[in-house]
Amino acid sequence: MSVELRNITKVFKDHDDKSKEFTAVDNVNIKINDGEMVTFLGPSGCGKTTTLRIISGFETQTEGDVFIEGENVNNLPANKRDSSMVFQSYAIFPHLNVEQNIGFGLELKGMPKDKIKKEVSEIMKIMGLSDLANRSPSQLSGGQQQRVALARAIVNKPKVLLFDEPLSNLDAKLREQMRTEIRRIQQKFGITSIYVTHDQIEAMTVSDRIMVMDKGVIQQIGTPFEIYSRPVNFFVADFIGRANFFHVDVVSNNRNSLKVRFSNGKELEIASFVPTVEGKGTVVIRPEGLVLQAASEDSLFSGEIASAVYLGSTIEYEIDLMQEKNRIIAISYNPVKEGIRKVGDKVGIEFDSISAHVVPL
């Protein structure tokens, strides 16, 4: 089932001074397609959770419209919107066992007991919970409790599945396991899903598309590849992963590429997917896109190794550039072949223009 937000705005009164207001969500527009999983990603306070709560019906927008499967649901309460929420706190009932927790929503709907048992049994089998049917929540690990919460949401066969930072209470290893599990289950059932997180790796792992927000405003909507490799502005480039930035003068604009001049006077043709870059811009290059070689005057940049961190399969270098006051990060993915450079070593730095991207200054 599709979900569409049109011109969604939410204004709150200031808690301490009612005469003041702040805009938590500012004119958000997005259409989420049937069976798609879209993540709302951004720093704390960016408006992503408020947007999710507006979709669920737990919060009422100041302006705009919410559509589920083409139906305007502005006036429908949360329990009439045919959506299920998976919370970060799990919200499972401590006095009910696993089977009873999962079937609770079906009981509220008045479904016959034999059908409830059949539906719950099937979902527990899919979720790997069959052996835990009679356990109480206190006897479950955090990952098991989250699977119970997910099973309880899915067994109701909602049109839309909503996730409010569901993995934030789990340790790193469990988060990695559960995000893969959530994506597998979502794809298996084909449920249209909206996922809120501030964790970039989580967003990249589970999403068909990502909506990046800051201060209530959409900064970019795109696939994980587009968000990471083709950010439309400095905020997205800086927020998603790690990046190196070079301020440049734009010499010429040739449709999908720009000729730019770096501070050391060298020029390079670089792809640009942002048509508004003129005059001055910022070249974005991820650490894995840099190539280190022997120091040479012919290199695009020259630098000195400031630190080297050996991580087994990779080495991460911090490099001070000689031509400008800029410290960059480079990653070497074959330490055995390339060797390990030492602090103080002089290096030349190159990158393929396809690995770089220009955004407005």
C-alpha positions as CSV (number, residue, x, y, z in Angstrom):
1,M,0.0,0.0,0.0
2,S,1.3,3.4,-0.9
3,V,1.8,6.3,1.6
4,E,2.0,9.9,0.5
5,L,2.7,13.0,2.4
6,R,1.7,16.3,0.9
7,N,3.0,19.6,2.3
8,I,3.2,18.2,5.9
9,T,4.1,20.9,8.4
10,K,4.1,20.6,12.2
11,V,4.4,23.6,14.4
12,F,4.8,23.2,18.2
13,K,4.3,25.8,20.9
14,D,7.4,26.5,23.0
15,H,7.1,24.5,26.3
16,D,8.3,27.4,28.4
17,D,6.9,30.3,26.4
18,K,3.6,29.7,24.8
19,S,3.9,32.8,22.7
20,K,6.8,31.3,20.8
21,E,6.6,28.5,18.2
22,F,9.0,26.3,16.4
23,T,8.6,24.3,13.2
24,A,9.5,20.6,13.8
25,V,8.5,19.5,10.3
26,D,8.6,21.9,7.4
27,N,6.6,21.2,4.2
28,V,7.6,17.5,3.8
29,N,6.5,15.9,0.5
30,I,7.2,12.2,-0.3
31,K,5.4,9.2,-1.9
32,I,6.3,5.8,-0.6
33,N,5.4,3.0,-3.0
34,D,3.7,-0.3,-2.4
35,G,6.1,-2.7,-0.7
36,E,8.9,-0.2,-0.5
37,M,11.0,0.4,2.6
38,V,11.9,4.0,3.2
39,T,14.0,5.3,6.1
40,F,13.8,8.7,7.6
41,L,17.3,9.6,8.6
42,G,18.8,12.6,10.4
43,P,20.3,13.9,13.6
44,S,18.3,14.2,16.8
45,G,15.6,16.9,16.6
46,C,15.5,16.9,12.8
47,G,11.7,16.0,12.6
48,K,11.9,12.4,11.5
49,T,10.1,10.9,14.5
50,T,7.4,13.6,14.4
51,T,6.8,12.8,10.7
52,L,6.5,9.1,11.5
53,R,4.0,9.9,14.3
54,I,1.9,12.0,11.9
55,I,1.7,9.1,9.5
56,S,0.6,6.8,12.4
57,G,-2.0,9.2,13.7
58,F,-0.3,9.7,17.1
59,E,0.4,13.3,16.1
60,T,-1.7,15.7,14.1
61,Q,0.0,17.9,11.5
62,T,-0.5,21.7,11.5
63,E,-0.8,21.7,7.7
64,G,-0.9,19.1,4.9
65,D,-2.4,15.7,4.1
66,V,-1.5,12.1,4.7
67,F,-2.7,9.5,2.2
68,I,-2.6,5.7,2.6
69,E,-3.5,3.8,-0.5
70,G,-4.9,7.0,-2.0
71,E,-7.2,7.7,0.9
72,N,-6.9,10.8,2.9
73,V,-6.5,9.7,6.6
74,N,-6.2,13.1,8.2
75,N,-9.4,12.5,10.2
76,L,-8.8,8.9,11.1
77,P,-7.5,8.0,14.6
78,A,-4.4,5.8,14.9
79,N,-6.4,2.6,15.5
80,K,-8.3,3.1,12.2
81,R,-5.3,3.7,9.9
82,D,-4.4,0.0,9.5
83,S,-0.8,0.5,10.4
84,S,1.4,-1.1,13.1
85,M,4.2,0.5,15.0
86,V,7.4,-1.2,16.3
87,F,8.8,0.8,19.1
88,Q,12.4,1.0,20.4
89,S,11.1,0.0,23.9
90,Y,9.5,-3.2,22.4
91,A,6.3,-2.4,24.3
92,I,5.5,-6.1,24.9
93,F,3.3,-7.1,27.9
94,P,5.2,-8.5,30.8
95,H,2.3,-10.6,32.1
96,L,1.7,-12.4,28.8
97,N,3.9,-15.1,27.3
98,V,5.4,-14.9,23.7
99,E,2.4,-16.5,22.0
100,Q,-0.1,-14.4,23.9
101,N,1.8,-11.2,23.1
102,I,1.9,-11.9,19.4
103,G,-1.8,-12.7,19.3
104,F,-3.0,-9.8,21.4
105,G,-3.9,-7.6,18.5
106,L,-5.9,-10.4,16.8
107,E,-7.8,-10.9,20.1
108,L,-8.8,-7.2,20.1
109,K,-10.1,-7.6,16.6
110,G,-12.3,-10.5,17.8
111,M,-10.7,-13.2,15.7
112,P,-11.8,-16.7,16.6
113,K,-9.3,-18.4,18.9
114,D,-8.5,-21.3,16.6
115,K,-7.6,-18.9,13.8
116,I,-5.5,-16.8,16.2
117,K,-3.5,-19.9,17.2
118,K,-3.0,-20.7,13.5
119,E,-1.9,-17.2,12.5
120,V,0.4,-16.9,15.5
121,S,1.9,-20.3,15.0
122,E,2.8,-19.4,11.4
123,I,4.4,-16.1,12.2
124,M,6.4,-17.6,15.1
125,K,7.8,-20.2,12.8
126,I,8.8,-17.6,10.2
127,M,10.4,-15.4,13.0
128,G,12.2,-18.4,14.7
129,L,10.1,-18.0,17.9
130,S,8.3,-21.4,18.0
131,D,10.5,-22.7,20.8
132,L,9.9,-19.6,22.9
133,A,6.1,-19.7,22.7
134,N,5.5,-20.2,26.4
135,R,8.3,-18.0,27.7
136,S,7.6,-14.7,29.5
137,P,9.3,-11.5,28.3
138,S,11.6,-11.5,31.3
139,Q,13.1,-14.8,30.0
140,L,14.0,-13.3,26.6
141,S,17.1,-11.5,25.3
142,G,16.8,-8.1,23.9
143,G,16.9,-9.5,20.3
144,Q,14.2,-12.1,21.1
145,Q,12.0,-9.4,22.6
146,Q,12.4,-7.3,19.5
147,R,11.5,-10.2,17.3
148,V,8.3,-10.7,19.4
149,A,7.4,-7.0,18.9
150,L,8.0,-7.4,15.1
151,A,6.0,-10.6,14.9
152,R,3.1,-8.9,16.8
153,A,3.1,-6.1,14.4
154,I,3.2,-8.3,11.3
155,V,0.6,-10.8,12.4
156,N,-2.0,-8.1,12.1
157,K,-1.2,-7.8,8.4
158,P,-1.2,-4.0,8.4
159,K,-1.1,-1.9,5.3
160,V,1.9,0.0,6.6
161,L,4.6,-1.0,9.1
162,L,6.3,1.8,11.1
163,F,9.6,1.5,12.9
164,D,10.6,4.0,15.5
165,E,14.3,3.5,16.1
166,P,13.6,-0.2,16.9
167,L,17.2,-1.3,17.5
168,S,18.5,1.6,19.6
169,N,18.4,-0.5,22.8
170,L,20.4,-3.4,21.4
171,D,24.1,-3.9,21.5
172,A,26.2,-3.5,18.3
173,K,26.2,-7.2,17.4
174,L,22.5,-7.7,18.0
175,R,21.7,-4.5,16.0
176,E,23.6,-5.9,13.0
177,Q,21.7,-9.2,13.2
178,M,18.3,-7.6,13.7
179,R,18.6,-5.0,10.9
180,T,19.3,-7.9,8.5
181,E,16.4,-9.8,9.9
182,I,14.0,-6.8,9.7
183,R,14.9,-6.3,6.0
184,R,14.5,-10.0,5.3
185,I,11.0,-10.2,6.9
186,Q,9.9,-6.9,5.3
187,Q,10.8,-8.2,1.8
188,K,9.3,-11.6,2.5
189,F,5.9,-10.1,3.4
190,G,6.2,-7.1,1.0
191,I,4.8,-4.7,3.6
192,T,5.2,-1.0,2.9
193,S,7.5,0.1,5.7
194,I,8.8,3.4,7.1
195,Y,11.8,3.2,9.3
196,V,13.2,6.0,11.6
197,T,16.8,6.0,12.7
198,H,19.8,8.3,13.3
199,D,22.2,5.4,12.4
200,Q,23.5,5.7,8.9
201,I,24.7,2.1,8.5
202,E,21.3,0.9,9.7
203,A,19.6,3.1,7.1
204,M,21.9,2.0,4.3
205,T,21.3,-1.7,5.2
206,V,17.5,-1.8,5.4
207,S,16.3,0.8,2.8
208,D,15.1,1.0,-0.7
209,R,15.3,4.7,-0.4
210,I,16.4,7.2,2.3
211,M,14.9,10.5,3.2
212,V,17.6,12.7,4.9
213,M,16.2,15.4,7.1
214,D,17.7,18.4,9.0
215,K,15.8,21.0,11.0
216,G,12.5,19.7,9.8
217,V,13.4,20.0,6.1
218,I,14.1,17.3,3.5
219,Q,17.7,17.5,2.4
220,Q,17.6,14.6,-0.1
221,I,15.6,11.6,-1.1
222,G,17.4,8.8,-2.9
223,T,18.7,5.2,-2.9
224,P,21.5,4.4,-0.4
225,F,24.0,4.6,-3.4
226,E,22.7,8.0,-4.4
227,I,22.7,9.4,-0.8
228,Y,26.3,8.2,-0.2
229,S,27.9,8.7,-3.6
230,R,25.8,11.6,-5.0
231,P,24.9,13.9,-2.1
232,V,23.2,17.1,-3.2
233,N,24.7,19.4,-0.5
234,F,27.3,19.7,2.1
235,F,25.0,18.6,5.0
236,V,24.2,15.2,3.4
237,A,27.8,14.6,2.3
238,D,29.0,15.4,5.9
239,F,26.3,13.5,7.7
240,I,26.4,10.3,5.7
241,G,29.7,8.4,6.4
242,R,33.0,10.2,6.2
243,A,34.2,12.5,3.5
244,N,37.0,14.8,2.5
245,F,36.1,18.3,1.3
246,F,38.1,20.6,-1.0
247,H,36.9,24.1,-1.8
248,V,37.3,24.9,-5.5
249,D,36.6,27.5,-8.1
250,V,34.3,26.3,-10.9
251,V,36.1,27.1,-14.2
252,S,33.4,25.8,-16.6
253,N,30.2,23.9,-16.5
254,N,29.7,21.2,-19.2
255,R,26.3,19.6,-18.6
256,N,27.0,16.7,-16.3
257,S,30.6,17.7,-15.4
258,L,32.5,20.7,-14.1
259,K,36.0,21.8,-14.6
260,V,37.3,22.9,-11.2
261,R,40.4,24.6,-10.0
262,F,41.9,23.6,-6.6
263,S,43.7,26.0,-4.3
264,N,47.0,24.7,-5.6
265,G,46.1,25.8,-9.1
266,K,45.6,22.4,-10.6
267,E,42.4,21.7,-12.6
268,L,40.3,18.6,-13.0
269,E,37.1,17.6,-14.8
270,I,34.7,16.2,-12.2
271,A,31.1,14.9,-12.4
272,S,28.4,16.9,-10.9
273,F,24.8,15.8,-10.3
274,V,23.8,19.2,-8.8
275,P,23.0,21.7,-11.6
276,T,23.2,24.8,-9.4
277,V,27.0,24.7,-8.7
278,E,28.4,28.0,-10.0
279,G,31.4,30.2,-9.1
280,K,32.6,28.2,-6.1
281,G,31.9,24.7,-5.0
282,T,33.0,21.9,-2.8
283,V,34.5,18.6,-4.1
284,V,33.4,15.6,-2.0
285,I,35.6,12.6,-2.0
286,R,35.2,9.6,0.3
287,P,38.3,8.1,2.0
288,E,38.2,5.0,-0.1
289,G,38.3,7.0,-3.3
290,L,41.8,8.4,-2.6
291,V,44.9,6.8,-4.1
292,L,48.2,7.2,-2.3
293,Q,51.5,6.9,-4.2
294,A,55.1,8.0,-4.0
295,A,55.4,11.8,-3.5
296,S,55.8,13.6,-6.9
297,E,55.3,17.1,-8.2
298,D,53.0,15.6,-10.8
299,S,50.5,14.4,-8.1
300,L,47.3,16.3,-7.7
301,F,48.1,16.8,-4.0
302,S,51.1,16.2,-1.8
303,G,50.9,15.4,1.9
304,E,52.5,14.0,5.0
305,I,51.2,11.1,7.0
306,A,49.9,12.4,10.3
307,S,48.6,9.1,11.7
308,A,48.3,5.4,10.5
309,V,45.8,3.0,12.1
310,Y,46.2,-0.6,11.1
311,L,42.9,-2.5,11.2
312,G,43.9,-5.8,9.6
313,S,42.1,-5.7,6.3
314,T,42.6,-1.9,6.0
315,I,44.8,0.9,7.1
316,E,43.3,4.3,7.8
317,Y,45.6,7.3,7.2
318,E,45.2,10.9,8.3
319,I,47.2,13.1,5.9
320,D,48.1,16.8,6.2
321,L,48.1,18.4,2.8
322,M,51.1,20.5,2.0
323,Q,49.5,23.0,-0.3
324,E,46.6,24.0,2.0
325,K,45.5,23.8,5.6
326,N,43.5,20.6,5.3
327,R,43.7,17.2,6.9
328,I,42.2,14.4,4.9
329,I,41.4,10.7,5.5
330,A,42.5,7.9,3.2
331,I,41.8,4.2,3.4
332,S,44.1,1.5,2.0
333,Y,42.4,-1.8,1.3
334,N,45.4,-4.0,0.6
335,P,48.1,-3.4,3.3
336,V,50.0,-6.6,2.4
337,K,50.5,-5.4,-1.2
338,E,50.8,-1.7,-0.6
339,G,52.8,-1.9,2.6
340,I,52.3,0.3,5.7
341,R,53.3,4.0,5.5
342,K,54.7,5.5,8.6
343,V,53.9,8.8,10.3
344,G,56.0,11.5,8.6
345,D,56.2,9.8,5.2
346,K,55.6,12.1,2.2
347,V,52.9,10.9,-0.2
348,G,51.3,11.9,-3.5
349,I,47.5,11.8,-3.5
350,E,45.3,11.2,-6.6
351,F,41.7,10.2,-7.2
352,D,39.6,9.2,-10.2
353,S,37.2,12.0,-11.1
354,I,34.4,9.4,-11.1
355,S,35.0,8.9,-7.4
356,A,34.5,12.6,-6.7
357,H,31.4,14.8,-6.7
358,V,30.8,18.6,-6.6
359,V,28.2,20.2,-4.4
360,P,27.5,23.9,-3.7
361,L,30.0,25.7,-1.3
